Amino acid sequence: MGMGVDIRNQMANRAAKEIQSGMIVNLGIGIPSLIPNHISKEVEVLFHAENGVLGMGPSPRKGEEDPTLCNAAGYPVTTVRGASYFDSAIAFGIIRSGYLDMTFLGGLEVSEDGDLANWIVPGKRVPGIGGAMELAQKAKKVVVLMNHLNKDGEPKIVKQCSFPLTARRCVSLIITDMAVIEVTSSGLLLKEVIAPHTIEEVIAATGAELTIADRVKVLDPRKEEHS
């Protein structure tokens, strides 16, 4: 099930609120790559990419792309003051040494224990796992952005993943087009619902048990207001 550009940007905007000044953050391909476009000017963050960039900025304007400057997915990026470049060995060394405060990744499935499957659908050709396995293991916080349902209308948040795992018990937070769900030691905690969806709709669309927070926030991206 695809998503419109507005919904993708709404999710990226919500994800950007997880970032605090001083963080070093890695961004996966897809929706995570939109996050720099939604960072507040007051937040100083260095975005890292596996291909050897630290300090990526917002996406370049059309016609102003630098063909030699891209993220790990090959999409053009800008840089911020203080950015640096290095080879992939150092880029992965940064990951493996645990210097990343957070990573935002896409997902095929997330289990109620925080297991992540995001690199292959059996029988389908894919370009490779990239750095997801190491990012999921070594980043201090893993946030997954994905559709709440797959293209067949089935839940992607499940009791146990059916696809090959990227890493076990690694996910801290799930942001979908319907909700924001925290993975806790006692299970999945529904914290926010994205309008026009309701708590009941989120429960019905989730393939694992949800605990409902005492006060679930309703995020209405059209109004940028919480109630």
Secondary structure, DSSP 4 states (H G I P E B T S, - for coil): ----HHHHHHHHHHHHTT--TT-EEEE-SSGGGGGGGG--TT---EEEETTTEEEE-SPPPTT---TT-B-TTS-B--EEEEEEE--HHHHHHHHHTT--SEEEEE-SEEETT--EE-S--TTS--S--TTHHHHHHHSS-EEEE--SB-TTS-BSEESS--SPPSBSS---EEE-SSEEEEEETTEEEEEEEETT--HHHHHHT-BS-EEEEEEEEEEETTTTEE-
